[in-house]
Amino acid sequence: MIDFNFFKQKSPQQRFLFILGLVMLLLYFALGALLIFWKNIPFDITPTYRILFGVMLIVYAILRFYRLIKQNDN
């Protein structure tokens, strides 16, 4: 469960970096989904590698999200 009091105690700089981390997470996830589902992609890549790279981007986005949530306030 997420402790919402943890987010309230952050400084403005930490909140900005948290929001920037969320934006980057969404960008990686969207790029991965775009690579998987866009059939007529404008550059030449085989469908196997396109789907593999898209899955890798989505897994990386999930790992970033996990690290962002589990980040300890030192």
Residue pairs with C-beta under 8 A, 6 or more apart in sequence:
2 69
6 73
7 15
7 18
9 73
10 18
10 73
14 73
18 68
21 64
21 68
22 68
24 64
25 61
25 64
25 65
25 68
26 61
28 57
28 58
28 60
28 61
28 64
29 57
29 58
29 61
31 54
31 57
32 53
32 54
32 55
32 56
32 57
32 58
32 60
32 61
33 54
33 58
34 54
35 41
35 50
35 51
35 53
35 54
35 57
36 50
36 51
36 54
36 55
36 58
41 50
45 53
